[in-house]
Amino acid sequence: MNAAPLIGLVAALSYLLGAVPFGYLVGRARGVNVLERGSGNIGATNVGRLLGWRWGVFVFLLDFAKGGLPVFLAGLLPDPADVPLPPHTLPVIAGVAAFLGHLFPVYLGFRGGKGVATGAGVTAVLVPHLIVFVLAAWGAVFYLTRYVSIASLSAAALLVVLQLLTARPEPWGREQLVVTLFCLVGCLLVFVRHQSNIRRLLAGTEPRL
């Protein structure tokens, strides 16, 4: 298959999978509309607050999987027949599309989550050597602060720093360029989606978990 239709197919299927609103579906199955309760977010944190931590963890794992699975499958595809793509291009396209699907799901009128669990799933497949440090940082910051938002923002920022410091042969070379760009764009989107949390943190009104 040529590059254009292959990229389009990967992006479309990954978006549709990433857009599956597991938090909303789990909430409805338990008799709760998460869009109308708590923070109104479909992510694992709001589900955990409304339904209990076990359901929050369950939704986190589902959202994690819908980020990682498209990236893994895209990595199995052969290169396009007409244009040589930089390494990791198809997995990164799949990851970005799944990530955007979670942020802006077509099934819920583009009202989605904040992307942390789905982004973590993408990261786990793209840069598995970094995900342990990122998740450990998330856990440590959360343990010390009890703020999910601070833990998520810290983990996103650390991912960028680690990619810039450890990518070989170098982060802006052809081998690593698209992965580095994903880390930067993903971090930016996480910060953008956490604008309300940042405002509450600055005002001292952000709830602890």
C-alpha positions as CSV (number, residue, x, y, z in Angstrom):
1,M,0.0,0.0,0.0
2,N,1.2,3.5,-0.8
3,A,2.0,6.0,2.0
4,A,-1.0,8.3,1.8
5,P,-3.8,5.7,2.1
6,L,-1.8,3.7,4.6
7,I,-1.3,6.7,6.9
8,G,-4.9,7.7,6.5
9,L,-6.1,4.2,7.4
10,V,-3.8,3.9,10.4
11,A,-4.9,7.4,11.7
12,A,-8.6,6.8,11.2
13,L,-8.7,3.3,12.9
14,S,-6.5,4.5,15.7
15,Y,-8.6,7.5,16.3
16,L,-11.8,5.5,16.4
17,L,-10.3,3.1,18.9
18,G,-8.9,5.9,21.0
19,A,-12.2,7.6,21.0
20,V,-14.0,4.7,22.7
21,P,-15.1,6.4,26.0
22,F,-14.5,3.6,28.4
23,G,-15.0,5.8,31.5
24,Y,-18.4,6.9,30.2
25,L,-19.4,3.3,29.3
26,V,-18.3,1.9,32.7
27,G,-20.2,4.7,34.5
28,R,-23.4,4.1,32.5
29,A,-23.1,0.4,33.2
30,R,-23.0,1.3,36.9
31,G,-25.9,3.7,36.7
32,V,-23.8,6.9,36.7
33,N,-23.4,9.5,33.9
34,V,-19.8,10.7,34.5
35,L,-20.4,13.6,32.2
36,E,-22.8,15.0,34.7
37,R,-21.2,14.1,38.0
38,G,-17.9,15.1,39.7
39,S,-15.6,16.9,37.3
40,G,-17.6,15.8,34.3
41,N,-14.5,14.1,32.9
42,I,-14.6,10.6,31.4
43,G,-11.1,9.7,32.7
44,A,-10.1,7.3,35.4
45,T,-9.8,9.9,38.1
46,N,-13.4,11.0,37.9
47,V,-14.6,7.5,37.6
48,G,-12.6,6.5,40.7
49,R,-14.0,9.4,42.7
50,L,-17.6,8.5,41.7
51,L,-17.5,4.7,41.7
52,G,-14.5,3.8,43.8
53,W,-10.8,3.2,43.2
54,R,-11.2,-0.3,41.7
55,W,-13.4,1.1,38.9
56,G,-11.0,3.9,38.4
57,V,-8.1,1.5,38.0
58,F,-10.1,-0.6,35.6
59,V,-10.9,2.5,33.4
60,F,-7.2,3.5,33.6
61,L,-6.1,0.1,32.2
62,L,-8.7,0.2,29.4
63,D,-7.6,3.7,28.4
64,F,-4.0,2.6,28.7
65,A,-4.7,-0.3,26.4
66,K,-6.5,1.8,23.7
67,G,-3.4,3.9,23.5
68,G,-0.9,1.1,23.4
69,L,-2.7,-1.4,21.1
70,P,-2.8,0.8,17.9
71,V,0.8,1.7,18.3
72,F,1.8,-1.9,18.7
73,L,-0.3,-3.0,15.6
74,A,1.0,-0.1,13.5
75,G,4.6,-1.2,14.3
76,L,3.8,-4.6,12.6
77,L,2.8,-3.0,9.3
78,P,5.2,-3.0,6.4
79,D,6.6,0.2,5.1
80,P,4.7,1.9,2.3
81,A,5.6,0.9,-1.2
82,D,6.2,4.4,-2.6
83,V,7.8,6.6,0.0
84,P,10.4,5.7,2.6
85,L,9.1,7.0,5.9
86,P,11.3,8.0,8.9
87,P,11.6,5.3,11.5
88,H,8.6,4.9,13.9
89,T,6.3,7.1,11.7
90,L,3.3,4.8,11.5
91,P,3.4,3.9,15.3
92,V,3.6,7.6,16.1
93,I,0.8,8.5,13.8
94,A,-1.3,5.7,15.5
95,G,-0.4,7.0,18.9
96,V,-1.2,10.6,18.1
97,A,-4.5,9.6,16.6
98,A,-5.5,7.4,19.5
99,F,-4.5,10.2,21.9
100,L,-6.6,12.7,20.1
101,G,-9.5,10.2,20.0
102,H,-9.5,10.1,23.7
103,L,-9.3,13.9,24.0
104,F,-11.9,14.6,21.4
105,P,-14.1,11.4,21.0
106,V,-16.6,11.6,18.2
107,Y,-18.9,9.3,20.1
108,L,-19.5,11.9,22.8
109,G,-19.6,15.1,20.7
110,F,-15.8,15.5,21.1
111,R,-16.1,15.8,24.9
112,G,-13.3,13.6,26.2
113,G,-10.7,13.1,28.9
114,K,-7.3,14.6,29.6
115,G,-5.2,11.9,27.9
116,V,-2.9,10.8,30.7
117,A,-3.8,7.0,30.7
118,T,-4.0,6.8,26.9
119,G,-0.8,8.8,26.5
120,A,0.9,6.4,28.9
121,G,-0.2,3.5,26.8
122,V,1.2,5.1,23.7
123,T,4.5,5.9,25.6
124,A,4.8,2.3,26.9
125,V,5.0,1.0,23.4
126,L,7.0,3.8,21.7
127,V,9.6,4.2,24.4
128,P,9.3,1.3,26.8
129,H,12.7,2.0,28.4
130,L,11.2,5.3,29.7
131,I,7.8,4.4,30.8
132,V,9.0,2.8,34.1
133,F,10.6,6.1,35.1
134,V,7.6,8.1,34.1
135,L,5.2,6.0,36.0
136,A,7.4,5.9,39.0
137,A,7.6,9.7,38.9
138,W,3.8,9.9,38.7
139,G,3.4,7.6,41.7
140,A,6.0,9.4,43.8
141,V,4.6,12.9,43.1
142,F,1.0,11.6,43.7
143,Y,2.1,10.0,47.0
144,L,3.8,13.2,48.2
145,T,1.0,15.6,47.1
146,R,-2.2,13.6,46.6
147,Y,-2.8,15.7,43.5
148,V,-3.5,13.6,40.4
149,S,-3.0,16.8,38.2
150,I,0.4,17.6,39.6
151,A,1.5,14.0,39.2
152,S,0.2,13.9,35.6
153,L,1.9,17.2,34.6
154,S,5.1,16.2,36.2
155,A,5.2,12.8,34.4
156,A,4.5,14.5,31.1
157,A,7.3,16.9,31.5
158,L,9.7,14.2,32.7
159,L,9.0,12.2,29.5
160,V,10.2,15.1,27.4
161,V,13.3,15.6,29.5
162,L,14.2,11.9,29.4
163,Q,13.6,11.6,25.6
164,L,15.9,14.6,25.0
165,L,18.6,13.2,27.3
166,T,18.6,9.5,26.4
167,A,17.5,9.3,22.7
168,R,20.2,7.7,20.6
169,P,22.0,8.6,18.4
170,E,20.4,11.9,19.2
171,P,16.8,13.1,19.7
172,W,16.5,15.3,16.6
173,G,18.1,12.9,14.2
174,R,16.2,10.9,11.6
175,E,16.0,7.8,13.9
176,Q,14.3,9.6,16.8
177,L,12.7,12.7,15.3
178,V,9.1,11.6,15.2
179,V,9.2,10.0,18.7
180,T,10.7,13.2,20.1
181,L,8.0,15.3,18.4
182,F,5.4,13.0,19.8
183,C,6.8,13.5,23.3
184,L,6.7,17.3,22.9
185,V,3.3,17.5,21.4
186,G,1.8,15.0,23.9
187,C,3.2,16.9,26.8
188,L,1.8,20.2,25.4
189,L,-1.6,18.6,24.9
190,V,-1.6,17.3,28.5
191,F,-0.8,20.7,29.8
192,V,-3.5,22.3,27.6
193,R,-6.1,19.8,28.8
194,H,-5.1,20.5,32.4
195,Q,-5.6,24.3,32.2
196,S,-8.5,24.2,34.6
197,N,-6.5,22.1,37.1
198,I,-3.6,24.5,36.9
199,R,-5.9,27.5,37.6
200,R,-7.3,25.6,40.6
201,L,-3.8,24.7,41.8
202,L,-2.8,28.3,41.7
203,A,-5.9,29.4,43.5
204,G,-5.5,26.6,46.1
205,T,-8.9,25.0,45.2
206,E,-7.7,21.9,43.4
207,P,-9.2,18.8,45.2
208,R,-6.9,16.1,46.5
209,L,-7.6,12.5,45.8
